[in-house]
């Protein structure tokens, strides 16, 4: 019994000793972890304090001082105390420089963009150029073989383009704003990101520009798809007044026009004058055409252009749509001559006009290819009829005829 009692006491002592040792070990580990965390916190705080008190290299200040004069305005931005970005304005012409904030050494674009990401960077710039500018401008700028100035700001990169030969001649300053959200993963340095931003989109209405609406009658046709492509490349929106019986045969072109944001209007079912049809026949044709269009686009016609521009009170009262005529008739069905058509619109078209073309002739398509860049450089934005009415503060009411929106 005594032996068993001694053994039991010995076991208790062993267990207690183990518990004490375990407790002391745990306490020691906790202390060391806490102490290490405190050291880590102190190290982080020390680094933060060092960054907060860091000063830009004096070589940068010297550069700024040497380039500041009555003819030069110098703007300096320190980007997270990593890169110093400098823009020099010489009477409206810009030069830009970037410096390593700490060393004061100049750095080029190849040092600001990750080497393995330069192609991605350039592809993004190309994408945004085509989003902002019509193709006749973007095609030249993406070559990047002239004077290009990169200015890194707090939340965006601005690229200025100089010495580029573009026809027709562009007089506006060419530049592109690139929000850092678009390119931050390509950059070697940390940048500030906006929670919300919008890219420059040349297809959106620009209130600083004049507006004109180009319309196409008698389609869809074998030229419609290419017309849509040309309009899209030139940041232009048009109104197509389609003939109902042609819709099925060119359904892909119709859908492309609709999906590209162009407006689709009604131009009768078989291009027969409304004055030669009875009202019931006109309404039956409209219903049939609406059903076909809805099967393609999911929508129905909202505007009507009567064939030959012919309309009377009975038709006006019967059809529940606005009727759209025109300010400028190109007579492209008569004059199948590209220079004539371009010159006619260039001379007689003005702010707020509705221009009539037809979606049937190669010469009309070729004229549009030349005309849209000319209108762009003259400060026009080409918009749909409904957008033109909105801009001009006009309401397009059903049963009304609009020969012009310039009143």
C-alpha positions in Angstrom: 0.0 0.0 0.0 2.8 2.4 0.9 4.5 1.6 -2.4 1.3 2.4 -4.3 0.8 5.6 -2.4 4.3 6.7 -3.1 3.8 5.9 -6.8 0.6 7.9 -7.0 2.3 10.9 -5.3 5.2 10.6 -7.8 2.8 10.6 -10.7 1.0 13.7 -9.4 4.3 15.5 -9.0 5.3 14.6 -12.6 2.0 15.8 -14.0 2.2 19.1 -12.1 5.7 19.6 -13.2 4.7 19.1 -16.8 1.8 21.5 -16.5 4.1 24.2 -14.9 6.7 23.7 -17.6 4.0 23.9 -20.4 2.6 27.1 -18.9 6.0 28.8 -18.6 6.8 27.8 -22.2 3.6 29.2 -23.5 4.1 32.4 -21.6 7.6 32.7 -23.0 6.4 32.1 -26.6 3.6 34.7 -26.1 6.1 37.2 -24.8 8.5 36.7 -27.7 5.7 36.9 -30.3 4.4 40.1 -28.7 7.8 41.6 -28.5 8.5 40.7 -32.1 5.3 42.4 -33.1 6.1 45.5 -31.2 9.5 45.5 -32.9 7.8 45.0 -36.3 5.4 47.9 -35.5 8.2 50.1 -34.5 10.1 49.2 -37.7 7.0 50.0 -39.9 6.5 53.2 -38.0 10.1 54.1 -38.4 9.9 53.5 -42.2 6.7 55.5 -42.5 8.3 58.3 -40.5 11.4 58.2 -42.8 9.2 58.3 -45.9 7.2 61.2 -44.5 10.3 63.2 -43.8 12.0 62.2 -47.1 12.9 65.0 -49.4 13.1 65.2 -53.2 16.6 64.9 -54.5 18.2 68.4 -55.0 19.1 67.5 -58.7 15.4 67.7 -59.5 15.0 71.1 -57.8 18.0 72.3 -59.8 16.4 71.1 -63.0 13.2 72.9 -62.2 15.1 76.1 -61.4 17.1 76.0 -64.6 14.0 75.5 -66.8 11.8 78.2 -65.2 11.6 81.4 -67.2 9.1 84.0 -68.4 8.5 81.8 -71.5 8.3 78.5 -69.6 5.7 77.4 -67.1 7.0 74.3 -65.1 4.6 72.0 -63.3 6.0 69.5 -60.8 4.2 66.5 -59.3 5.7 64.0 -56.8 4.1 60.6 -57.3 4.1 58.8 -53.9 7.7 60.0 -53.4 8.9 57.5 -56.0 8.7 59.4 -59.3 8.8 63.2 -59.9 6.9 64.1 -63.0 7.6 67.5 -64.7 5.7 69.3 -67.5 7.2 72.3 -69.2 4.7 74.5 -71.1 6.5 76.5 -73.8 3.8 78.8 -75.2 1.3 75.9 -75.4 3.8 73.3 -76.6 4.6 70.7 -73.9 7.7 68.9 -72.9 7.7 66.3 -70.1 10.4 64.7 -67.9 10.4 62.1 -65.2 12.9 61.6 -62.4 13.7 59.1 -59.7 12.5 60.9 -56.6 15.3 59.7 -54.4 18.3 59.7 -56.8 17.3 62.6 -59.0 18.2 60.6 -62.1 16.1 61.1 -65.3 14.0 58.0 -66.2 12.4 57.3 -69.5 9.1 55.5 -70.3 11.1 52.2 -70.5 11.8 52.6 -66.8 8.3 53.6 -65.8 6.6 50.7 -67.5 7.5 47.1 -66.6 9.7 45.6 -69.4 7.4 42.6 -69.9 4.3 44.8 -70.0 5.3 47.4 -72.6 3.3 45.6 -75.3 0.3 45.5 -73.0 0.7 49.2 -72.2 0.9 50.2 -75.9 -2.1 48.0 -76.8 -4.1 49.7 -74.1 -3.1 53.2 -75.4 -4.1 52.0 -78.9 -7.5 50.8 -77.7 -8.2 54.1 -76.0 -7.0 56.1 -79.0 -9.6 54.4 -81.2 -12.2 54.9 -78.6 -11.6 58.7 -78.6 -10.7 59.5 -82.1 -12.0 58.6 -85.6 -9.9 56.1 -87.4 -8.3 58.6 -89.8 -6.6 60.2 -86.7 -6.1 57.1 -84.6 -4.5 55.3 -87.5 -1.7 57.9 -87.5 -1.2 58.3 -83.8 -0.9 54.6 -82.9 2.3 54.5 -85.1 3.9 56.6 -82.4 6.7 57.6 -84.8 6.6 61.4 -84.2 6.8 63.6 -81.1 4.9 62.1 -78.2 4.9 63.6 -74.7 3.9 61.4 -71.7 2.9 63.4 -68.6 2.2 61.4 -65.5 -0.2 63.2 -63.1 -1.7 62.2 -59.8 -4.5 60.0 -61.1 -3.9 59.8 -64.9 -1.4 59.8 -67.7 -1.9 62.5 -70.4 -0.3 61.8 -73.8 0.2 64.8 -76.1 0.8 64.2 -79.8 2.8 66.6 -82.1 4.2 66.8 -85.6 1.8 64.3 -87.1 0.6 64.6 -90.7 -3.1 63.9 -90.9 -5.4 64.5 -93.8 -7.7 66.3 -93.8 -5.6 68.6 -91.6 -6.6 68.6 -87.9 -6.2 71.9 -86.1 -7.3 70.7 -82.7 -4.7 69.7 -80.1 -4.3 65.9 -80.1 -4.1 64.3 -76.7 -5.3 61.3 -74.7 -6.2 61.0 -71.0 -5.5 57.6 -69.6 -6.8 56.9 -66.1 -4.4 54.8 -64.0 -7.2 52.2 -63.5 -6.5 51.3 -67.1 -2.7 50.9 -66.9 -1.7 50.6 -63.2 -0.7 46.9 -63.5 1.7 47.8 -66.3 3.6 50.5 -64.3 6.8 50.1 -62.2 5.6 52.6 -59.5 2.6 52.9 -57.3 -0.2 55.3 -58.4 -3.4 56.6 -57.0 -6.6 55.0 -58.3 -10.0 56.7 -58.7 -13.0 54.8 -57.5 -14.9 56.1 -60.6 -13.8 57.3 -63.9 -14.8 57.6 -67.6 -12.7 57.1 -70.6 -12.8 59.7 -73.4 -15.3 58.4 -75.9 -15.7 60.1 -79.3 -19.0 58.5 -79.9 -20.6 60.4 -77.0 -22.2 63.8 -77.6 -19.7 66.7 -77.2 -21.5 70.0 -76.4 -18.5 72.0 -77.7 -19.1 70.8 -81.3 -21.6 71.7 -84.0 -24.1 68.9 -84.9 -25.5 67.6 -88.1 -27.6 64.6 -88.9 -26.9 62.3 -92.0 -29.8 60.1 -93.0 -30.0 57.2 -95.5 -33.1 56.2 -97.4 -34.2 53.0 -99.3 -32.0 50.5 -97.5 -31.1 48.1 -96.2 -28.9 47.1 -99.2 -25.6 45.5 -100.0 -23.9 48.8 -98.9 -25.5 49.0 -95.4 -22.9 46.9 -93.6 -20.0 48.9 -94.9 -21.8 52.2 -94.3 -22.3 51.1 -90.6 -18.6 50.3 -90.4 -17.5 53.6 -92.0 -19.8 55.5 -89.6 -18.5 53.6 -86.6 -14.9 54.3 -87.5 -15.6 58.0 -87.8 -17.5 58.3 -84.4 -20.7 59.2 -86.3 -24.3 58.1 -85.7 -26.8 58.1 -88.5 -30.5 57.5 -89.0 -31.4 54.8 -91.6 -34.9 54.9 -93.0 -35.4 51.3 -94.1 -37.9 49.8 -96.5 -39.8 47.0 -94.8 -39.5 44.4 -97.6 -35.7 44.6 -97.5 -35.3 43.9 -93.8 -35.1 40.1 -93.9 -32.6 39.9 -96.8 -30.2 42.1 -94.9 -31.0 41.2 -91.3 -27.4 41.0 -90.2 -26.7 44.6 -91.5 -29.9 45.8 -89.8 -28.9 44.3 -86.5 -25.3 45.7 -86.8 -26.7 49.2 -87.4 -29.0 48.8 -84.4 -26.3 47.4 -82.1 -23.9 50.1 -83.1 -26.3 52.8 -81.8 -27.6 54.0 -85.1 -31.3 55.0 -85.4 -33.7 53.0 -87.6 -36.7 54.7 -89.1 -39.5 53.6 -91.4 -39.6 54.3 -95.2 -42.7 52.3 -96.2 -42.9 48.6 -96.9 -42.2 48.7 -100.7 -41.2 52.3 -101.4 -44.7 53.2 -102.7 -45.9 56.8 -102.3 -48.3 57.1 -99.3 -50.5 59.3 -101.6 -51.1 56.3 -103.9 -52.2 54.0 -101.1 -55.3 53.8 -99.0 -54.9 54.3 -95.3 -55.7 50.7 -94.4 -53.0 49.5 -96.7 -50.4 51.9 -95.3 -51.2 50.8 -91.7 -51.1 47.1 -92.7 -47.7 47.6 -94.3 -46.4 49.4 -91.2 -47.6 46.6 -88.9 -45.9 44.0 -91.1 -42.7 46.0 -91.2 -42.8 46.5 -87.4 -43.1 42.7 -86.9 -40.1 42.0 -89.1 -38.0 44.7 -87.5 -39.0 43.4 -84.0 -38.0 39.9 -85.0 -34.5 41.2 -85.8 -33.8 43.9 -83.2 -36.6 43.5 -80.6 -37.8 47.1 -81.3 -40.3 48.8 -83.7 -40.1 51.9 -85.9 -40.3 55.2 -84.0 -39.8 57.7 -86.9 -41.2 57.7 -90.5 -39.9 59.3 -93.7 -42.5 59.1 -96.4 -41.3 58.0 -99.8 -40.5 61.0 -102.0 -41.3 63.2 -99.0 -45.0 63.0 -100.0 -47.6 63.2 -97.3 -51.1 64.6 -96.6 -53.3 65.2 -93.6 -55.0 61.8 -93.8 -51.7 60.0 -93.6 -50.4 62.3 -90.8 -53.5 61.6 -88.7 -53.5 57.9 -89.3 -49.8 57.0 -88.6 -48.8 57.4 -85.0 -45.2 58.5 -85.6 -43.3 61.8 -86.3 -42.5 62.4 -90.0 -39.0 63.5 -90.8 -38.0 65.3 -94.0 -34.7 67.1 -94.6 -32.7 70.4 -95.0 -30.1 69.3 -97.5 -30.9 67.0 -100.4 -27.8 65.6 -102.0 -29.7 64.2 -105.0 -27.2 61.3 -104.9 -29.6 59.2 -107.0 -29.1 61.7 -109.8 -25.5 62.8 -109.3 -23.5 59.7 -108.8 -20.3 61.8 -108.5 -18.2 61.6 -105.3 -16.5 65.0 -105.5 -19.9 66.7 -106.2 -21.6 65.0 -103.3 -18.8 65.9 -100.8 -18.7 69.5 -102.0 -22.5 69.9 -101.9 -22.7 68.9 -98.2 -19.5 70.8 -97.3 -20.9 74.0 -98.9 -24.6 73.8 -97.9 -24.7 71.7 -94.7 -24.7 73.7 -91.5 -25.2 73.3 -87.8 -28.5 71.5 -87.0 -29.2 70.3 -90.6 -30.7 67.0 -91.7 -28.9 65.7 -94.8 -30.5 63.2 -97.2 -28.5 60.4 -98.8 -29.6 57.0 -100.1 -28.4 53.6 -99.0 -28.2 52.2 -102.6 -25.2 53.6 -104.4 -21.5 53.0 -104.3 -20.8 56.7 -105.0 -22.8 57.6 -101.9 -20.8 55.2 -99.8 -17.5 56.6 -101.2 -18.7 60.2 -100.6 -19.5 59.4 -97.0 -15.9 58.0 -96.5 -14.5 61.4 -97.6 -17.1 63.6 -96.1 -17.1 62.3 -92.4 -13.4 63.3 -91.8 -14.0 66.7 -93.4 -17.0 67.3 -91.1 -15.0 66.2 -88.1 -12.1 68.6 -88.7 -14.6 71.4 -89.3 -16.0 70.8 -85.8 -19.1 68.8 -86.5 -20.4 65.8 -84.7 -22.7 63.6 -86.8 -25.7 62.4 -84.8 -29.0 60.7 -85.3 -32.2 62.7 -86.0 -33.6 62.0 -82.5 -30.3 63.1 -80.9 -30.3 66.2 -83.0 -33.8 67.1 -81.9 -32.8 66.5 -78.3 -29.7 68.7 -78.6 -31.8 71.5 -80.3 -34.4 71.2 -77.6 -37.1 70.0 -80.0 -39.8 67.4 -79.2 -40.6 65.0 -82.1 -44.4 64.6 -81.7 -46.5 62.0 -83.5 -48.6 63.1 -86.5 -46.3 66.1 -87.0 -44.0 66.7 -90.1 -40.5 68.1 -89.4 -39.0 69.6 -92.5 -36.1 71.0 -90.4 -35.0 71.3 -86.8 -33.4 74.7 -87.4 -36.3 76.9 -86.2 
